[in-house]
Amino acid sequence: MQRILLITLAALVCLTCGCNKDDEVTTPVNPGGDDPSGDDTGAVQRLITASSTASCNEVFYFLPAPGQFVNERYNAATMEEACAYAMERLETGQYVSLGAFGGYLVAGFDHSIVNTGGYDFAVVGNAFEGSSEPGIVWVMQDENRNGKPDDTWYELAGSETGKEGTIQDYAVTYYRPEAAGQSVRWTDNKGGEGSVDYLAAYHKQDYYYPAWVTGNSYTLRGTRLEARNYDQSGNGTNWIQPAYDWGYADNFSAVDRLKNDKTNYFKISNAVDADLKPVNLPFIDFVKVQTALCTKSGWLGENSTEVCGMFDCNMPDNE
């Protein structure tokens, strides 16, 4: 886990959107026909209006895996309080740590993000050369039109999708420590076990287990990438966390990190279903970022994805 570098979101101005920003109405996709994804869901695109902003405007869920930044400098007793904390951080360009494998954040926008065939939206992280902590990105349409992310998630394929070593249905169960200052034990659905280490020298909060999780254990499920981190020094002092080619948040990619900053760009056209088959989504309404590695790097601790912002890259931020 690299030491956190606080960043601020500068004006995130990309390509001009082709939508009429003054149009207040919503228009059905394929009116009277099937949803383009193949399901007759009746999903409706929410158009950009004069008051729309490029950045995400709501965090619906924030459930990190245990990690050294969990419960640090914030005291959330409920999911609502945790989401408010996360939203405040994203609004100011500060990191939200997702903890070890499976930790996630779900955000929404005040409009639908359109599938242009190119790069459609971006996630700001804090990766730098030699320190990538990749997160899987998922997208969802508001198929039932209730304004909540309770429909079908589709993974955005990346460079490791379908490769040997990538596990599509991986689950880790984390167990509440019996006392303050203890590491967090975990088991997985492949017979593995381990711990999220307590790093007393750096992060002294009592528990790395999320305070708003009331149960004595909880399970997080998602896609796991094969770990590449290694100790370059040979004596445990210099851990390297290499980048993956493309398709992941908080990843120092040479492909989708289009500018010389810490932002990764994503294409809705890369969406796949549970069988890794392409899905045609003309737009999306919600984005989920989820830590993709189950590994740790010595004194740096667990590898955990950090999110510092999300934005629609096909419209200017007119806040």
C-alpha positions, -999 to 999 in steps of 0.1 A, spaced: 0 0 0 16 32 -11 15 62 12 -15 82 1 -9 112 -21 -38 136 -18 -48 151 -51 -73 176 -62 -94 173 -92 -86 200 -117 -112 210 -142 -119 178 -160 -127 190 -194 -128 164 -222 -148 162 -255 -179 182 -260 -210 161 -256 -233 159 -286 -265 159 -265 -286 190 -262 -279 201 -226 -310 223 -224 -334 194 -231 -352 185 -199 -371 154 -211 -360 118 -210 -361 97 -241 -366 59 -241 -340 39 -258 -356 20 -287 -391 33 -279 -416 5 -283 -389 -21 -289 -365 -44 -271 -337 -30 -249 -305 -30 -270 -288 -52 -244 -312 -80 -255 -335 -77 -225 -369 -60 -227 -361 -38 -197 -376 -5 -208 -344 13 -196 -346 50 -202 -317 73 -209 -315 104 -186 -304 132 -208 -279 159 -199 -295 191 -188 -282 226 -181 -276 217 -144 -258 184 -151 -223 179 -140 -196 156 -153 -187 142 -119 -206 115 -100 -231 131 -76 -241 103 -52 -224 73 -35 -250 46 -30 -228 19 -13 -194 21 3 -183 -13 17 -145 -17 19 -128 -49 28 -107 -46 59 -77 -24 54 -53 0 70 -73 31 60 -107 17 71 -121 36 101 -91 60 100 -101 97 104 -138 89 101 -164 74 123 -192 58 103 -217 38 122 -241 31 93 -239 26 55 -255 60 51 -228 77 71 -201 57 52 -215 68 19 -217 105 30 -180 103 40 -171 87 7 -190 113 -13 -175 142 6 -140 128 -2 -148 123 -39 -161 159 -42 -128 172 -29 -106 148 -49 -94 129 -19 -88 92 -17 -114 66 -7 -97 34 1 -116 2 -8 -94 -21 14 -84 -56 5 -100 -79 -21 -136 -72 -29 -140 -39 -12 -162 -17 -34 -179 17 -39 -210 23 -60 -216 58 -75 -242 74 -97 -245 105 -119 -273 131 -125 -275 118 -161 -269 87 -181 -234 82 -195 -236 74 -232 -218 46 -250 -199 65 -277 -178 35 -288 -147 53 -274 -138 63 -239 -169 73 -220 -160 79 -184 -130 80 -161 -120 69 -126 -93 89 -108 -70 69 -85 -36 75 -70 -13 50 -89 22 59 -99 50 39 -115 57 8 -95 26 12 -74 -6 0 -90 -35 -14 -70 -60 -23 -97 -98 -22 -93 -123 -40 -115 -149 -16 -129 -186 -26 -133 -214 -7 -149 -252 -9 -147 -283 5 -164 -313 16 -143 -335 -10 -159 -364 -7 -135 -362 31 -134 -362 34 -96 -330 54 -94 -312 27 -74 -283 4 -84 -303 -28 -80 -304 -42 -115 -277 -62 -134 -239 -54 -130 -217 -59 -161 -180 -61 -158 -158 -40 -181 -134 -64 -197 -97 -55 -192 -64 -69 -204 -66 -99 -179 -102 -109 -187 -103 -146 -196 -67 -152 -189 -53 -181 -168 -49 -168 -133 -79 -145 -134 -108 -159 -113 -142 -145 -123 -162 -158 -93 -139 -153 -63 -152 -148 -28 -135 -138 5 -150 -139 39 -136 -116 65 -139 -122 103 -142 -96 130 -111 -95 152 -117 -105 188 -99 -74 202 -85 -41 191 -51 -40 174 -55 -75 159 -51 -85 122 -83 -95 103 -85 -132 94 -100 -143 60 -109 -174 41 -118 -178 5 -140 -200 -17 -109 -218 -31 -97 -232 2 -73 -203 9 -68 -183 40 -48 -154 53 -50 -121 71 -51 -84 66 -23 -73 88 -25 -47 116 2 -21 109 7 -5 143 36 16 131 14 35 106 -23 31 113 -34 29 149 -72 29 148 -86 0 169 -101 -20 140 -95 -24 103 -129 -41 101 -156 -16 89 -174 -2 119 -207 -2 101 -207 -39 94 -227 -54 123 -220 -91 117 -190 -110 129 -181 -119 94 -190 -107 59 -183 -120 24 -172 -100 -7 -174 -115 -42 -160 -104 -75 -133 -109 -101 -97 -115 -88 -66 -107 -109 -34 -127 -104 -11 -108 -81 22 -95 -96 37 -76 -66 72 -86 -55 100 -75 -32 126 -60 -55 152 -55 -27 151 -91 -15 151 -80 21 115 -67 24 122 -30 20 112 -22 -16 79 -37 -28 70 -32 -64 33 -33 -76 34 -35 -114 8 -20 -137 -16 -42 -157 -20 -34 -194 -54 -18 -194 -90 -18 -182 -86 -12 -144 -89 17 -120 -60 29 -99 -36 14 -124 -5 30 -140 -15 19 -175 3 29 -206 -29 24 -226 -59 40 -208 -41 65 -186 -45 90 -215 -29 120 -197 1 124 -175 -20 121 -143 -37 94 -122 -69 89 -142 -79 58 -161 -105 60 -189 -131 34 -197 -153 22 -226 -188 11 -220 -184 -10 -251 -161 -33 -231 -190 -45 -210 -194 -83 -207 -219 -106 -189 -211 -134 -164 -201 -156 -194 -177 -130 -206 -199 -124 -237 -201 -88 -250 -232 -68 -239 -245 -38 -259 -253 -11 -234 -262 22 -252 -258 40 -219 -251 34 -182 -263 50 -149 -241 35 -122 -205 26 -118 -189 2 -92 -152 0 -85 -139 -31 -66 -105 -41 -54 -92 -68 -77 -62 -82 -58 -59 -105 -28 -24 -100 -18 -2 -79 5 32 -62 1 51 -66 34 54 -35 54 31 -17 29 2 -39 39 -27 -51 18 -31 -40 -19 -62 -19 -20 -77 2 -47 -82 39 -41 -108 61 -58 -104 99 -59 -132 107 -83 -154 96 -113 -166 117 -142 -183 115 -176 -154 124 -200 -177 133 -229 -190 165 -213 -173 194 -196 -177 198 -159 -199 229 -157 -201 232 -119 
